[in-house]
Amino acid sequence: MLDDAAYLAELRVNPAELFTQLRRFEERLEKETDPRWRETLERSLVRTRNSLFELPTLVPRLPDLSVDGDLVFYGSQLVAELSVRAGHTDSDLILLLPAQKIAFIGDLGFFASQPLLVYGDPHLWRDQLEGLEDSPFETYVPGHGPLGGKADLVLQRQYMQTMENLIAGVVGLGGTLDEAMRIPLPSPYSEWLTGEMARFERNVEWFYKRLSEA
């Protein structure tokens, strides 16, 4: 977070990098015909324009408290449990409301969308999802996507396993990264590609490199 805050301070002084990204997205969108990529680029343009708009007044708020384990908050009406559950990264946090059976699972949860796999450990991440599936909680608030239930946890975990299996098949046959990029995803994961092609390519590249070096 300290590095990110320093990076934002540099961008405020010189936002040339964001303007370069903006031009690159605009130029590619003019030529792109794949509707999945067009929506991806349109989302990237919106995000970059918003970043440029907010940048002059954006001041990162660093935390006052850090945790390494579990922390329980006792309020006048609710009890909330904060817990470290590494998977998406090595420092994921989830917030549990046991009495309400609600779990705020942050970026352990990507519902109806592709999880970004490149920062963590997919096997540990799947273990975390399995643990949540076996928990008494009923409603899950993800970091990405709509509210969900246990079925959404299962579907996300299956996406991660499916991706690994497909890329492992390409690597096992001596296939190239370009061939891995062209793998067809089964439904419903194929519907998650629209607007998220850049994330898909990052996931494929990460799995390909990881499995090739195994």
Secondary structure, DSSP 4 states (H G I P E B T S, - for coil): -HHHHHHHHHHHH-THHHHHHHHHHHHHHHH---HHHHHHHHHHHHHHHHHHHHGGG------S---SSEEEEE-SS-EEEEEE--SSSTT-EEEEETTTTEEEEEEEEETTSPPP-TTS-HHHHHHHHHHHHTSS--EEEEEESS-B-HHHHHHHHHHHHHHHHHHHHHHHTT--HHHHHTPPPPTTGGGGGTT-HHHHHHHHHHHHHHHH--
